[in-house]
Every structure is written in structure tokens, then in C-alpha cells.
Amino acid sequence: MTRPETVDEDTRRLAELGYTQELSRTWSGFSNFAISFSIISILAGCFTTFGQAWNNGGPVAISWGWPLISIFILIIGLCMSELVSAYPTAGGIYWWATKLGKPIHGWFTGWLNLIGLIAVTASVDYGCATFLNITLSRLTGGAWEGTLTQAFLLFVVVLALHALINIFSHRLISLLQNISVWWHVAGAAAVVAILAFAPENHQSLGFVFTETINNSGFGEGEGLSFWFYVLPLGFLLTQYTITGFDACAHVSEETQGAALSAAKGLWRSIFYSAIGGWILLLSFLFAATNVDQINEEAGFVGAIFTTALSSNLATAVFAISTIGQFFCGMSCVTSMSRMTYAFSRDGAVPGWRLWSKVDRNRTPVNAIVAGCVIAALITLPALYAPPGSATPVAFYAVVSIAVIGLYLAFLIPIWLRLRVGDAFQPGPWTLGPRYRVLCWIAVVEIAVISVYFVMPFSPAGVPWSPDFTWTSVNYAPIAVGVVLIGIALWWALSARHWFTGPRRTVEDVDVTTTKI
């Protein structure tokens, strides 16, 4: 039940930050947690990018890599929780960067965040379509062929459904976010139970925690190239799965008691996803008894299910994951559209008047539609896959764009928080003096992964390689590079003259605010 005094305090705090209450503030703290938990979605990332870790490191990239990288991501989340507690606005990341720095910081942060959110929407919905494609093929006995073209058509349908859900029922979204949490908990538990009890044999502890695999094509065995190049590429599984948690900030203007609820929701969504995801991934590895077949299918997680389980149980696992991914994609569209709305509200996006408009239900309809259309367009290369691979490299490229865009957007305000130091005015949730160590760790980790995930995934993606093919190219550096150059030129030639950061929509707040 909504408490009037809580909503009044939220509205007052939002007015202090410069905005009128336009979006409907009906979400509970649990719903705020639920959206990030749903976007992280261990039923999505753990399934769709499992092959990236299997081929680039094998079991050790998963059994050890997941908890190690999760700790770093949790540290990033803790740094961001302190910021959302101080500034609970829909603009979230870019708003923080502008207030802690200058308009130029907000400009780059906002565009990186928006690019990342569109890319993560595209990758999640394409992953959902891929698993739906497989599920339909299995349910129809092969009558549905499950081709790449059919996968892309399903992707467009899923995107359209998510847009419609977000457009026509604000309250339904909140309800579905809550249902999504329990689906992810119960669904993941069901998959773990199936993989624990149904297979006749399981792998040993030695295999799960010490076995290495290098199917990348770079180097052989466990040389330096394996440990310092191949294995880190496998960490994309964790870094991609546990992302999108900035959604807690983007829906903070719709959340009751946002200064505390959004901060707690953000770090808790990371923490619980990290634990649940590790258990789920370990169940995959223990059931991965037919290593040759998994390698034959390029590390595709479905090969574990089809070789270790009966046909019906394998289909059930695919279906559980597909539904979880559908929930995840719905949440991604919500987060993406709120960021588009907020950034447009401050005049940063071309045609901003159109994208910052809300309908009579207080929903940013135009922002929803625009984001989904762009998500479809950047995934067009997924219509083509390199020879011998069932998964288009384009999918992993979109994944890399999502990771790089989002984490670089996180890096800027965290760095600025470090620079501001003790002059920062925290909200009710704060790190205290620990912010120095935690922020430095976060900055270094993001810088390192941003370098790795623009690198080629295979020798065929290296331009000077004799095996080079365009379908094997990781186009993340091209996409991110072009966008960065574009927004830098835009800033230098035009935006620096008119973009001043967040635009106040209220001026009559009788509160003294402290500026940094």
C-alpha cells in the first residue's frame, strides 16, 4: 500500500533535484529490486553466453571466474548504490556525472548508458528468440526448422510484445517484475534439481574446478596467451550476465522511498544473482559429461541438456529459460525507455520533445518504440553466422557493446565521486570512508574489461588473418568507436554551446540544497 507521507517525501526530494513528478510513483521497494534482478536474469545470461566461457577457458572460467568477477561487480554496485541514494532520478547515471562533474561528463555518460541499454535490450531479446526458436523446434518435432531467419523474426516479435506491454500497462509491468523474481528463483531451482537428479552420470570435482578448454583458436594449451588473453575473454559470461542493475536508478522516480529502496535494490540484485548464478552454472558443469559433443556445438549450453537429459526434460529446461529471458527483456525495455525519456527531457537526444513526451497513463510511449526499433536494427548482422557456428558472432558483439557501453557509463560518475572526495553529500545509504578503496577497485576493473571486450573472439575475426571472415568480426569496437567519435564531434561542434545538463522543471522548492 502506498504511504502518502513517503510519496510526499519522494516528490519533495525530486523537486529538490529539479524535476516535477511526471511518472507514476507506484512501485514498491521490492519492485525496484525486481527490475534489476530480472534484467540481470541468471536464466538469460548464464544460458546465452555460457559458450563464451566454455570456449575461452572452459570450466575454470566458470567455476572460478564467476565468483571472482562477481565480487568486482558487487563493488561497482556498492559504489553506485551510494550515488543513487544521493540522487534518486530517472536519469540516474548521467545525472550523477553532470552534478559531480561538468555537462561534458553528463553528455558522454548519458550516451554511453543509452547505447548500452539499447544493446542489452537487443542481446537479451535475441537470446530469448534463440531459445524460443529451439523450444518450438523441439515441441513440433522439427516442423519448425529453427533457422537463423526464423530466430530473427521471433526476435522482432518478442521486441514488439515487450514494447506493447510497456506501453499499455504500467501497473502490469510492476506486477510482472515481481512475478519474474519468483520465476527466476523457482525456475533456476528446478533446472538445478533436474540436472542434479536426472542424469545418470556427473562430472568430478576435478573437472569442474580445474579443467581448462581453449576452443578460441588463439594459442594452444595453457600458455601465456591462454591465461592473459583467452581466459579473460571467457569472463564476458559474468560481466554480461550481471549488468543492467542501473535499472534501479532509472525507475527511482517511480519507486516509493527511493533514496533507500533504490540503493538497497541495486546491490542486493547483484548479490543474490551472483549466488544463484554460480549454483546454476555449477549444475551445468557437473552435468557436462559429453565434452566432445559440447565442443562440437561450439560450447552451446543446450548440448549439455540434450546429452545429459531425456528429450522431455531438455525441452522443459529450454522452456524455463525462455520464459525467464522474456521477463528479462521486458524489464530491459522498461529501463531503456526511462533512460531515453530522462536524457531527452534534458534536451540531449535529437527530437527530444518527442521522446520526452508521456501519454495520459504517464508512460513514455515514443521512447519505448524508438528504443525497440534501434535494438532491432543493430542486431541485423545476426542474420548471418560464421561457418561451423550456430551462434552468430554478431550476438556476442552486441553483448560486448552492452557491457562496454554500460560499464563505461558507470565508470565516469564513480571516478568523479572519487575526485569530489569528502565534499560529496551522501543520501541515507552511504559507504562512508570505504568509498576510496571501493571506487578505485571499480574504476580499474571497468578499464580492464573495456579493453578485453573490444578484442577479436577468434583468429577469423583478426583483419590480417588468412582465415579472416566478416561474419567472425567482433564489431563492438567499430560500433562503440563510431558512436564515441560521433558524440565527441557533436559535443565539440555544437552540444557544448547548448547542453547544460539536467534542466530544472521546478523552481519553487523552499529547500536549501548543497552543491558540490
SEVO-215273 format. One record per residue (C-alpha): residue in one letter; chain; x, y, z; residue number from 1. Coordinates in Angstrom, 2 decimals. Layout:
<pts>
   resn   chain         x         y         z   resi
      A       A         X         Y         Z    NUM
...
</pts>
This chain:
<pts>
   resn   chain         x         y         z   resi
      M       A      0.00      0.00      0.00      1
      T       A      1.26      3.47     -0.88      2
      R       A      2.02      5.65      2.13      3
      P       A      1.16      9.31      1.36      4
      E       A      3.96     10.66      3.54      5
      T       A      6.51      8.51      1.68      6
      V       A      5.29      9.69     -1.72      7
      D       A      5.28     13.31     -0.50      8
      E       A      8.90     12.98      0.67      9
      D       A      9.90     11.39     -2.66     10
      T       A      8.17     14.17     -4.59     11
      R       A      9.83     16.82     -2.43     12
      R       A     13.27     15.24     -2.92     13
      L       A     12.71     15.00     -6.68     14
      A       A     11.75     18.69     -6.70     15
      E       A     14.99     19.49     -4.88     16
      L       A     16.81     17.74     -7.72     17
      G       A     14.92     19.90    -10.19     18
      Y       A     12.04     17.81    -11.52     19
      T       A      8.28     17.63    -11.18     20
      Q       A      6.72     14.23    -10.51     21
      E       A      5.58     13.21    -14.02     22
      L       A      5.98      9.44    -13.89     23
      S       A      3.59      7.42    -11.74     24
      R       A      5.21      6.58     -8.37     25
      T       A      3.54      3.25     -7.67     26
      W       A      6.48      0.84     -7.41     27
      S       A      7.42     -0.72     -4.08     28
      G       A     11.00     -1.27     -2.93     29
      F       A     10.64     -4.93     -3.88     30
      S       A      9.55     -3.96     -7.40     31
      N       A     12.61     -1.74     -7.69     32
      F       A     14.85     -4.67     -6.69     33
      A       A     12.87     -6.93     -9.01     34
      I       A     13.58     -4.97    -12.18     35
      S       A     17.36     -5.19    -11.77     36
      F       A     17.16     -8.81    -10.64     37
      S       A     15.09     -9.54    -13.75     38
      I       A     17.48     -7.70    -16.07     39
      I       A     20.49     -9.48    -14.60     40
      S       A     18.47    -12.68    -15.16     41
      I       A     20.54    -15.78    -14.47     42
      L       A     18.03    -17.59    -16.70     43
      A       A     19.21    -15.39    -19.57     44
      G       A     22.93    -14.62    -19.40     45
      C       A     24.00    -17.93    -17.83     46
      F       A     22.36    -19.75    -20.73     47
      T       A     23.03    -17.50    -23.72     48
      T       A     26.71    -16.67    -23.06     49
      F       A     27.77    -19.97    -21.47     50
      G       A     29.54    -20.89    -24.72     51
      Q       A     31.74    -17.80    -24.50     52
      A       A     33.21    -19.02    -21.21     53
      W       A     33.32    -22.70    -22.25     54
      N       A     35.33    -21.91    -25.39     55
      N       A     37.56    -19.37    -23.67     56
      G       A     38.82    -21.11    -20.56     57
      G       A     36.38    -23.97    -20.03     58
      P       A     35.13    -24.97    -16.58     59
      V       A     37.68    -22.84    -14.69     60
      A       A     36.40    -19.71    -16.47     61
      I       A     33.01    -20.53    -14.97     62
      S       A     33.58    -22.19    -11.60     63
      W       A     36.30    -19.72    -10.54     64
      G       A     35.69    -16.86    -12.96     65
      W       A     32.05    -16.31    -11.97     66
      P       A     32.59    -15.72     -8.21     67
      L       A     35.78    -13.71     -8.81     68
      I       A     34.24    -11.31    -11.33     69
      S       A     31.01    -11.17     -9.28     70
      I       A     32.96     -9.68     -6.37     71
      F       A     34.27     -6.90     -8.60     72
      I       A     30.79     -6.23     -9.98     73
      L       A     29.35     -6.10     -6.46     74
      I       A     31.94     -3.46     -5.59     75
      I       A     30.83     -1.43     -8.63     76
      G       A     27.23     -1.86     -7.46     77
      L       A     28.02     -0.65     -3.95     78
      C       A     29.62      2.50     -5.36     79
      M       A     26.53      3.12     -7.48     80
      S       A     24.17      2.45     -4.57     81
      E       A     25.70      5.37     -2.70     82
      L       A     25.13      7.60     -5.73     83
      V       A     21.51      6.60     -6.33     84
      S       A     20.76      7.18     -2.66     85
      A       A     22.01     10.76     -3.01     86
      Y       A     20.41     11.38     -6.41     87
      P       A     17.30      9.19     -7.00     88
      T       A     16.35     10.37    -10.50     89
      A       A     15.31      8.58    -13.72     90
      G       A     18.39      9.99    -15.47     91
      G       A     20.45      8.10    -12.94     92
      I       A     24.00      7.62    -14.18     93
      Y       A     24.30     10.67    -16.41     94
      W       A     22.59     12.92    -13.82     95
      W       A     25.22     11.89    -11.25     96
      A       A     28.06     12.56    -13.69     97
      T       A     26.77     16.04    -14.51     98
      K       A     26.29     17.06    -10.88     99
      L       A     29.63     15.65     -9.73    100
      G       A     31.47     16.99    -12.76    101
      K       A     30.52     19.15    -15.72    102
      P       A     27.99     18.95    -18.57    103
      I       A     30.60     17.22    -20.76    104
      H       A     30.76     14.34    -18.25    105
      G       A     27.00     14.01    -18.29    106
      W       A     26.95     14.14    -22.09    107
      F       A     29.33     11.20    -22.56    108
      T       A     27.87      9.23    -19.65    109
      G       A     24.34      9.63    -20.93    110
      W       A     25.13      8.49    -24.45    111
      L       A     27.22      5.52    -23.28    112
      N       A     24.46      4.49    -20.89    113
      L       A     21.79      4.81    -23.58    114
      I       A     23.84      2.82    -26.10    115
      G       A     24.47      0.12    -23.51    116
      L       A     20.80     -0.13    -22.55    117
      I       A     19.69     -0.43    -26.18    118
      A       A     22.36     -3.09    -26.82    119
      V       A     21.45     -5.08    -23.71    120
      T       A     17.79     -5.00    -24.78    121
      A       A     18.78     -6.27    -28.21    122
      S       A     21.01     -9.04    -26.87    123
      V       A     18.52    -10.27    -24.28    124
      D       A     15.60    -10.34    -26.69    125
      Y       A     17.72    -12.04    -29.36    126
      G       A     18.79    -14.63    -26.80    127
      C       A     15.14    -15.13    -25.83    128
      A       A     14.22    -15.57    -29.51    129
      T       A     17.05    -18.10    -29.97    130
      F       A     15.83    -20.25    -27.09    131
      L       A     12.22    -19.87    -28.20    132
      N       A     13.34    -20.98    -31.66    133
      I       A     14.88    -24.14    -30.19    134
      T       A     11.89    -24.81    -27.93    135
      L       A      9.43    -24.52    -30.82    136
      S       A     11.58    -26.83    -32.94    137
      R       A     11.63    -29.45    -30.19    138
      L       A      7.92    -29.15    -29.43    139
      T       A      6.98    -29.52    -33.12    140
      G       A      9.34    -32.43    -33.78    141
      G       A     11.37    -30.34    -36.22    142
      A       A      8.41    -29.00    -38.20    143
      W       A      9.58    -25.57    -37.04    144
      E       A     13.07    -25.64    -38.53    145
      G       A     14.69    -23.16    -36.18    146
      T       A     16.77    -21.28    -38.77    147
      L       A     18.63    -18.01    -38.20    148
      T       A     15.96    -16.21    -40.22    149
      Q       A     13.22    -17.65    -38.02    150
      A       A     15.22    -16.66    -34.93    151
      F       A     15.41    -13.08    -36.15    152
      L       A     11.68    -12.98    -36.93    153
      L       A     10.94    -14.25    -33.41    154
      F       A     13.32    -11.60    -32.09    155
      V       A     11.28     -8.86    -33.77    156
      V       A      8.05    -10.37    -32.40    157
      V       A      9.47    -10.53    -28.86    158
      L       A     10.65     -6.90    -29.10    159
      A       A      7.19     -5.84    -30.29    160
      L       A      5.49     -7.69    -27.43    161
      H       A      7.78     -6.06    -24.88    162
      A       A      7.06     -2.65    -26.36    163
      L       A      3.30     -3.24    -26.19    164
      I       A      3.45     -4.47    -22.57    165
      N       A      5.46     -1.41    -21.57    166
      I       A      3.14      0.95    -23.44    167
      F       A     -0.25     -0.26    -22.30    168
      S       A      0.11     -1.32    -18.70    169
      H       A      2.35      0.46    -16.22    170
      R       A      0.88     -1.40    -13.25    171
      L       A      1.11     -4.73    -15.09    172
      I       A      4.84     -4.20    -15.54    173
      S       A      5.31     -3.76    -11.80    174
      L       A      3.32     -6.95    -11.17    175
      L       A      5.25     -8.89    -13.79    176
      Q       A      8.57     -7.70    -12.33    177
      N       A      7.54     -9.24     -9.00    178
      I       A      6.44    -12.47    -10.69    179
      S       A      9.73    -12.50    -12.59    180
      V       A     11.72    -12.67     -9.35    181
      W       A      9.91    -15.78     -8.23    182
      W       A     10.12    -17.32    -11.71    183
      H       A     13.88    -16.82    -11.68    184
      V       A     14.20    -18.32     -8.20    185
      A       A     11.86    -21.27     -8.79    186
      G       A     12.95    -21.78    -12.40    187
      A       A     16.65    -21.82    -11.56    188
      A       A     15.96    -24.19     -8.65    189
      A       A     14.01    -26.50    -10.97    190
      V       A     16.85    -26.55    -13.51    191
      V       A     19.43    -27.28    -10.79    192
      A       A     17.25    -30.10     -9.44    193
      I       A     16.75    -31.59    -12.91    194
      L       A     20.48    -31.53    -13.65    195
      A       A     21.31    -32.90    -10.20    196
      F       A     18.96    -35.90    -10.21    197
      A       A     18.05    -36.77    -13.80    198
      P       A     21.45    -37.52    -15.44    199
      E       A     22.91    -40.98    -14.93    200
      N       A     26.44    -39.63    -14.54    201
      H       A     28.07    -36.42    -13.39    202
      Q       A     31.48    -34.85    -13.80    203
      S       A     34.04    -34.92    -10.99    204
      L       A     35.02    -32.03     -8.76    205
      G       A     38.39    -32.05    -10.50    206
      F       A     36.80    -31.44    -13.89    207
      V       A     34.53    -28.66    -12.64    208
      F       A     37.21    -26.74    -10.76    209
      T       A     40.47    -27.49    -12.62    210
      E       A     39.69    -28.38    -16.26    211
      T       A     40.67    -25.87    -18.92    212
      I       A     39.47    -25.67    -22.53    213
      N       A     40.72    -23.46    -25.34    214
      N       A     38.46    -23.55    -28.38    215
      S       A     39.21    -19.93    -29.28    216
      G       A     41.84    -20.70    -31.90    217
      F       A     44.35    -18.45    -30.13    218
      G       A     47.42    -20.37    -28.97    219
      E       A     47.43    -23.91    -27.66    220
      G       A     47.15    -25.41    -24.21    221
      E       A     47.78    -23.22    -21.17    222
      G       A     50.44    -20.82    -22.32    223
      L       A     50.63    -17.12    -21.54    224
      S       A     48.15    -16.31    -24.28    225
      F       A     45.61    -18.59    -22.59    226
      W       A     45.87    -17.03    -19.12    227
      F       A     46.20    -13.40    -20.20    228
      Y       A     44.01    -13.26    -23.31    229
      V       A     41.76    -16.28    -23.84    230
      L       A     40.61    -16.80    -20.25    231
      P       A     39.66    -13.13    -19.69    232
      L       A     37.50    -13.30    -22.82    233
      G       A     35.59    -16.07    -21.03    234
      F       A     34.77    -13.64    -18.23    235
      L       A     32.32    -11.96    -20.61    236
      L       A     29.81    -14.54    -19.32    237
      T       A     29.83    -13.00    -15.85    238
      Q       A     30.36     -9.40    -16.85    239
      Y       A     27.42     -9.52    -19.28    240
      T       A     25.03    -11.53    -17.12    241
      I       A     25.43     -9.30    -14.08    242
      T       A     24.71     -5.97    -15.73    243
      G       A     21.74     -3.68    -16.21    244
      F       A     21.44     -3.17    -12.46    245
      D       A     21.37      0.58    -13.08    246
      A       A     17.65     -0.03    -13.74    247
      C       A     17.11      0.59    -10.02    248
      A       A     18.18      4.18    -10.66    249
      H       A     16.20      4.61    -13.87    250
      V       A     12.91      3.68    -12.18    251
      S       A     13.68      5.53     -8.95    252
      E       A     11.19      8.27     -9.86    253
      E       A      8.52      5.56     -9.87    254
      T       A      9.66      3.96     -6.59    255
      Q       A      8.41      4.77     -3.11    256
      G       A     11.13      5.63     -0.59    257
      A       A     13.60      5.71     -3.49    258
      A       A     16.62      7.10     -1.63    259
      L       A     16.82      3.87      0.38    260
      S       A     14.83      1.41     -1.74    261
      A       A     16.77      2.00     -4.97    262
      A       A     20.15      1.85     -3.20    263
      K       A     19.34     -1.45     -1.50    264
      G       A     17.66     -2.87     -4.57    265
      L       A     20.77     -2.21     -6.68    266
      W       A     23.41     -4.00     -4.62    267
      R       A     21.07     -6.76     -3.47    268
      S       A     20.12     -7.62     -7.05    269
      I       A     23.82     -8.19     -7.78    270
      F       A     24.48    -10.16     -4.61    271
      Y       A     21.57    -12.60     -4.93    272
      S       A     22.11    -13.03     -8.68    273
      A       A     25.78    -13.85     -8.10    274
      I       A     24.94    -16.61     -5.64    275
      G       A     22.08    -18.05     -7.67    276
      G       A     24.02    -17.85    -10.93    277
      W       A     27.03    -19.69     -9.53    278
      I       A     24.88    -22.56     -8.27    279
      L       A     23.12    -22.75    -11.64    280
      L       A     26.38    -22.74    -13.60    281
      L       A     27.92    -25.40    -11.39    282
      S       A     24.92    -27.63    -12.12    283
      F       A     25.65    -27.14    -15.84    284
      L       A     29.28    -28.16    -15.40    285
      F       A     28.56    -31.24    -13.30    286
      A       A     26.08    -32.39    -15.98    287
      A       A     28.52    -31.69    -18.85    288
      T       A     29.62    -35.30    -19.28    289
      N       A     29.74    -35.36    -23.10    290
      V       A     32.56    -32.87    -23.58    291
      D       A     33.15    -33.84    -27.21    292
      Q       A     29.55    -33.06    -28.19    293
      I       A     29.59    -29.74    -26.32    294
      N       A     32.80    -28.80    -28.14    295
      E       A     31.22    -29.92    -31.42    296
      E       A     28.37    -27.47    -30.80    297
      A       A     30.81    -24.63    -30.01    298
      G       A     30.11    -24.69    -26.27    299
      F       A     26.36    -24.18    -26.67    300
      V       A     24.74    -24.85    -23.30    301
      G       A     21.89    -26.74    -24.97    302
      A       A     24.32    -29.54    -25.79    303
      I       A     24.56    -30.25    -22.04    304
      F       A     20.81    -30.63    -21.74    305
      T       A     20.32    -32.75    -24.85    306
      T       A     23.16    -35.14    -23.95    307
      A       A     22.50    -35.43    -20.21    308
      L       A     18.68    -35.41    -20.11    309
      S       A     15.72    -37.09    -21.71    310
      S       A     14.09    -35.21    -24.58    311
      N       A     11.16    -34.01    -22.43    312
      L       A     13.35    -32.77    -19.59    313
      A       A     15.68    -30.99    -22.01    314
      T       A     12.69    -29.26    -23.59    315
      A       A     11.46    -28.26    -20.13    316
      V       A     14.83    -26.64    -19.33    317
      F       A     14.77    -24.71    -22.61    318
      A       A     11.22    -23.52    -21.88    319
      I       A     12.06    -22.41    -18.31    320
      S       A     14.97    -20.35    -19.61    321
      T       A     12.93    -18.89    -22.49    322
      I       A     10.24    -17.59    -20.13    323
      G       A     12.88    -16.13    -17.80    324
      Q       A     14.52    -14.40    -20.74    325
      F       A     11.16    -13.00    -21.81    326
      F       A     10.73    -11.42    -18.37    327
      C       A     14.29    -10.10    -18.57    328
      G       A     13.74     -8.46    -21.96    329
      M       A     10.55     -6.80    -20.73    330
      S       A     12.50     -5.23    -17.86    331
      C       A     15.26     -4.12    -20.22    332
      V       A     12.75     -2.20    -22.35    333
      T       A     11.40     -0.51    -19.21    334
      S       A     14.87      0.61    -18.10    335
      M       A     15.94      1.68    -21.60    336
      S       A     12.81      3.76    -22.16    337
      R       A     13.17      5.57    -18.81    338
      M       A     16.75      6.49    -19.63    339
      T       A     15.68      7.68    -23.10    340
      Y       A     12.89      9.74    -21.51    341
      A       A     15.18     11.29    -18.90    342
      F       A     18.02     12.11    -21.31    343
      S       A     15.53     13.57    -23.79    344
      R       A     13.84     15.57    -21.02    345
      D       A     17.13     17.42    -20.72    346
      G       A     17.38     18.09    -24.47    347
      A       A     20.28     15.72    -25.25    348
      V       A     18.62     13.43    -27.81    349
      P       A     17.67     14.65    -31.32    350
      G       A     13.91     15.12    -31.43    351
      W       A     13.92     15.31    -27.64    352
      R       A     10.44     16.80    -27.41    353
      L       A      9.04     13.63    -28.97    354
      W       A     10.96     11.16    -26.80    355
      S       A     10.33     13.06    -23.53    356
      K       A      6.57     13.06    -24.02    357
      V       A      4.40     10.91    -21.73    358
      D       A      0.86      9.78    -22.53    359
      R       A     -2.22     10.09    -20.32    360
      N       A     -1.08      6.99    -18.42    361
      R       A      2.21      8.79    -17.69    362
      T       A      4.18      6.37    -19.89    363
      P       A      6.97      7.46    -22.31    364
      V       A      5.46      5.68    -25.33    365
      N       A      7.63      7.28    -28.03    366
      A       A     10.82      6.48    -26.11    367
      I       A      9.75      2.84    -25.85    368
      V       A      9.07      2.50    -29.58    369
      A       A     12.25      4.30    -30.67    370
      G       A     14.49      2.19    -28.43    371
      C       A     13.00     -1.09    -29.65    372
      V       A     13.35     -0.10    -33.32    373
      I       A     17.04      0.76    -32.85    374
      A       A     17.59     -2.50    -30.93    375
      A       A     16.25     -4.42    -33.94    376
      L       A     18.42     -2.51    -36.41    377
      I       A     21.75     -3.06    -34.59    378
      T       A     21.05     -6.82    -34.47    379
      L       A     20.57     -7.22    -38.25    380
      P       A     24.06     -8.81    -38.67    381
      A       A     22.76    -11.73    -36.56    382
      L       A     21.03    -12.97    -39.72    383
      Y       A     24.45    -14.38    -40.64    384
      A       A     26.66    -16.82    -38.72    385
      P       A     30.26    -17.86    -39.45    386
      P       A     30.78    -21.37    -40.88    387
      G       A     30.57    -24.12    -38.26    388
      S       A     28.85    -21.95    -35.64    389
      A       A     25.19    -21.96    -34.67    390
      T       A     25.54    -18.66    -32.79    391
      P       A     26.22    -15.51    -34.81    392
      V       A     29.32    -13.61    -33.72    393
      A       A     27.02    -10.60    -34.05    394
      F       A     25.26    -11.76    -30.89    395
      Y       A     28.49    -11.66    -28.87    396
      A       A     29.34     -8.32    -30.49    397
      V       A     26.04     -6.83    -29.29    398
      V       A     26.77     -8.34    -25.87    399
      S       A     30.16     -6.61    -25.87    400
      I       A     28.58     -3.30    -26.88    401
      A       A     26.17     -3.65    -23.96    402
      V       A     28.93     -4.40    -21.47    403
      I       A     31.30     -1.68    -22.70    404
      G       A     28.61      0.97    -23.01    405
      L       A     27.08      0.32    -19.60    406
      Y       A     30.28     -0.13    -17.63    407
      L       A     31.99      2.91    -19.15    408
      A       A     28.88      4.87    -18.21    409
      F       A     29.24      3.53    -14.65    410
      L       A     32.95      4.41    -14.56    411
      I       A     32.55      8.16    -15.15    412
      P       A     30.39      9.04    -12.10    413
      I       A     32.35      6.62     -9.89    414
      W       A     35.58      8.36    -10.91    415
      L       A     34.01     11.75    -10.32    416
      R       A     32.85     10.57     -6.88    417
      L       A     36.48      9.81     -6.10    418
      R       A     37.57     13.22     -7.30    419
      V       A     34.95     15.06     -5.24    420
      G       A     36.01     13.20     -2.11    421
      D       A     34.62     14.26      1.24    422
      A       A     32.74     17.22     -0.30    423
      F       A     30.16     14.72     -1.56    424
      Q       A     26.80     15.00      0.24    425
      P       A     25.55     11.39      0.67    426
      G       A     21.98     10.23      0.92    427
      P       A     20.66      7.94      3.67    428
      W       A     22.65      4.96      2.24    429
      T       A     26.39      5.62      2.21    430
      L       A     29.75      3.81      2.03    431
      G       A     31.42      6.18      4.48    432
      P       A     35.24      6.34      4.26    433
      R       A     35.33      2.96      2.45    434
      Y       A     34.35      4.72     -0.78    435
      R       A     38.01      5.45     -1.63    436
      V       A     39.17      1.85     -1.85    437
      L       A     35.95      0.55     -3.40    438
      C       A     35.76      3.28     -6.06    439
      W       A     39.38      2.73     -7.09    440
      I       A     38.80     -1.02     -7.46    441
      A       A     35.68     -0.32     -9.55    442
      V       A     37.50      2.12    -11.85    443
      V       A     40.40     -0.24    -12.55    444
      E       A     38.15     -3.25    -13.17    445
      I       A     35.98     -1.38    -15.67    446
      A       A     39.03     -0.05    -17.52    447
      V       A     40.47     -3.56    -17.88    448
      I       A     37.31     -5.27    -19.14    449
      S       A     36.62     -2.45    -21.59    450
      V       A     39.91     -3.26    -23.33    451
      Y       A     39.36     -7.02    -23.45    452
      F       A     35.83     -6.97    -24.83    453
      V       A     36.71     -4.99    -27.97    454
      M       A     39.29     -7.63    -28.93    455
      P       A     38.64    -10.37    -31.57    456
      F       A     36.94    -13.52    -30.30    457
      S       A     38.69    -15.79    -32.82    458
      P       A     41.58    -15.64    -35.35    459
      A       A     38.98    -15.42    -38.13    460
      G       A     37.99    -12.05    -36.69    461
      V       A     41.52    -10.63    -36.98    462
      P       A     41.73     -8.48    -40.16    463
      W       A     45.23     -9.68    -41.20    464
      S       A     44.49    -13.37    -40.54    465
      P       A     44.42    -15.66    -43.61    466
      D       A     41.15    -17.11    -42.25    467
      F       A     39.52    -13.69    -41.87    468
      T       A     35.77    -13.52    -42.49    469
      W       A     33.46    -10.57    -41.86    470
      T       A     30.93    -12.83    -40.14    471
      S       A     33.55    -13.53    -37.44    472
      V       A     34.31     -9.88    -36.70    473
      N       A     33.59     -8.51    -33.25    474
      Y       A     32.11     -5.22    -34.42    475
      A       A     31.83     -3.87    -30.86    476
      P       A     34.92     -1.62    -31.24    477
      I       A     33.58     -0.33    -34.57    478
      A       A     30.14      0.42    -33.14    479
      V       A     31.38      1.90    -29.87    480
      G       A     34.23      3.76    -31.61    481
      V       A     32.00      5.33    -34.23    482
      V       A     29.49      6.39    -31.59    483
      L       A     32.21      7.83    -29.32    484
      I       A     33.75      9.77    -32.19    485
      G       A     30.30     10.94    -33.24    486
      I       A     29.23     12.20    -29.83    487
      A       A     32.68     13.77    -29.27    488
      L       A     32.41     15.71    -32.55    489
      W       A     28.82     16.60    -31.76    490
      W       A     29.91     17.95    -28.40    491
      A       A     32.83     19.93    -29.83    492
      L       A     30.92     21.41    -32.76    493
      S       A     27.51     22.00    -31.22    494
      A       A     26.36     20.50    -27.92    495
      R       A     28.90     22.32    -25.74    496
      H       A     27.13     25.56    -26.64    497
      W       A     23.65     24.45    -25.51    498
      F       A     23.81     21.28    -23.39    499
      T       A     23.93     22.33    -19.75    500
      G       A     22.97     19.03    -18.17    501
      P       A     19.74     18.40    -16.26    502
      R       A     17.08     21.05    -16.89    503
      R       A     15.04     22.04    -13.87    504
      T       A     11.28     21.75    -14.35    505
      V       A     10.51     23.21    -10.91    506
      E       A     11.94     26.34     -9.33    507
      D       A      9.76     26.96     -6.30    508
      V       A     11.20     24.48     -3.79    509
      D       A     11.70     26.03     -0.37    510
      V       A     14.70     23.90      0.47    511
      T       A     18.36     24.80      0.73    512
      T       A     20.41     22.35     -1.32    513
      T       A     24.14     21.83     -1.09    514
      K       A     26.01     22.00     -4.39    515
      I       A     29.23     20.21     -4.98    516
</pts>
